[in-house]
Amino acid sequence: MGFREDGEATLDWVASYLQRVRDLPVLAQVEPGQIRAQLPSSPPDRAEPFSAVLRDLDEVLLPGITHWNHPRFFAYFGITGSEPGILAEFVAAALNVQAMLWRTSPAATELEQVAMSWLAQLLGLPGDWHGHIEDTASTSTMAALAAARQAGGGRRVVVCSEQAHSSVDKACRLLELELRKVPVDEAFRMRPDKLDLEGVAAVVATVGTTSTTSVDPVPAIADACAKEGVWLHVDAAYAGAAAACPEFRWALEGAERADSVVVNPHKWLFTQFDCSALYTRRPEDLRAAFTLVPEYLRTSDQDVMNLSEYGPALGRRFRALKLWAVLRCYGREGIQARIREHVRLASLFESWLREEPGWEVCAPRPFSVVCFRHEGSDEENEALMARVNASGDIFVSHTKLNGRFVIRLAVGNAGTNEDDVRLAWETLKRCAAAVPA
Ligand SMILES: Cc1ncc(COP(=O)(O)O)c(C=O)c1O
């Protein structure tokens, strides 16, 4: 079979997968080692046809896939591998561009600049900032903190709230920075009155914390940072996307005064993993932290941006193509409509919880994530979650709030509809009734 036949078969496979994904169990129902045991331990000596790969995809791999592109994937943050993104990734694989330097593919670098500018406009971020794409928010935050360290004149302390993402801890560990955590208020937001910025290099404020999606008071934090000359990094990995809607613009209020901001299009912006948008008003500090140009990478190109000088990796995938495709094929209105629908569905689910005796909403819900628990002990709630996830009907995850086990339902897949959320609620109620008290 030739490339076209294999390609058609693959496209067929993808199209039928997208149609039937909602009928598959969301969470892979396999034991550790079960998939590996079905695969040969050594590579083949003779070339195999691609059809053999597709066959094993169905017969061996699919049972071991947890379906992130499932409309009832409600764990962590629900995400969408959208159709324009799938096609753009296919093309990017064919081009196989490595955009380390402008000249190694001028279109990739320039499209990245355009897509980042479009995204900034969509979210209301300043138009004159530098923006580029990293693989993940973990890398974006690490890069921002490396720049803050570079600019910090020897200061080596970073401050974030108790609710900040563990990527801040990891970045500090890697960069040998000391991390101090500030307490949060009753709504899980950083308390700016507890900020002590003496000797501090950077503050990380979170817009949409991982557990509850709480939003730190960025304007007050920006005031404090400005007073002490401290780098402010805003981690808006999840909730930054909401700013595409005017009614949620408040979430990024004050971010325009930050030194750097990260938003993940691979979270709530319908773009394939991986795609993390890192913006900074201080590109020269970022560049100072990362530039390292050996002779073989030196070029005589004038007035160009070599984006590998602004982050940890030299090799850079053509990620802008999928972001550009998504922004074009959804349009501002399409993005807004889906974000609004996700928030509506989460609010509906929250209202059902509030009306039903025996259930408790455990945190305010600014966006599309609901934190809740059923009456009973932590162990009972953990058993409830395990039972729900074993059903294969939905997949939810958990966190701990004020020391208590809490279940999270995160709406974020473009295919999720009201019936899916209703099924989640029915599954939870059914499983709660079955968990022995
Ligand atoms: C607030 C926040 N920041 C950062 C991250 C890390 O994202 P990534 O997986 O892109 O590194 C997450 C992941 O959920 C997150 O919720």
The ligand as an SDF file (V2000), in Angstrom:
LIG
                    3D

 16 16  0  0  0  0  0  0  0  0999 V2000
   -2.5170   26.5070   36.8550 C   0  0  0  0  0  0  0  0  0  0  0  0
   -1.6260   25.5330   36.1410 C   0  0  0  0  0  0  0  0  0  0  0  0
   -0.3790   25.8800   35.8280 N   0  0  0  0  0  0  0  0  0  0  0  0
    0.4530   25.0480   35.1970 C   0  0  0  0  0  0  0  0  0  0  0  0
    0.0510   23.7820   34.8390 C   0  0  0  0  0  0  0  0  0  0  0  0
    1.0300   22.8800   34.1510 C   0  0  0  0  0  0  0  0  0  0  0  0
    0.6410   22.7110   32.8300 O   0  0  0  0  0  0  0  0  0  0  0  0
    1.5210   21.8890   31.7990 P   0  0  0  0  0  0  0  0  0  0  0  0
    0.9950   20.4930   31.8340 O   0  0  0  0  0  0  0  0  0  0  0  0
    1.2770   22.5710   30.4880 O   0  0  0  0  0  0  0  0  0  0  0  0
    2.9350   21.9630   32.2280 O   0  0  0  0  0  0  0  0  0  0  0  0
   -1.2370   23.3650   35.1400 C   0  0  0  0  0  0  0  0  0  0  0  0
   -1.6930   22.0160   34.7770 C   0  0  0  0  0  0  0  0  0  0  0  0
   -2.8010   21.6290   34.9920 O   0  0  0  0  0  0  0  0  0  0  0  0
   -2.1030   24.2570   35.8080 C   0  0  0  0  0  0  0  0  0  0  0  0
   -3.3380   23.9010   36.1620 O   0  0  0  0  0  0  0  0  0  0  0  0
  1  2  1  0
  2  3  1  0
  2 15  2  0
  3  4  2  0
  4  5  1  0
  5  6  1  0
  5 12  2  0
  6  7  1  0
  7  8  1  0
  8  9  2  0
  8 10  1  0
  8 11  1  0
 12 13  1  0
 12 15  1  0
 13 14  2  0
 15 16  1  0
M  END
$$$$
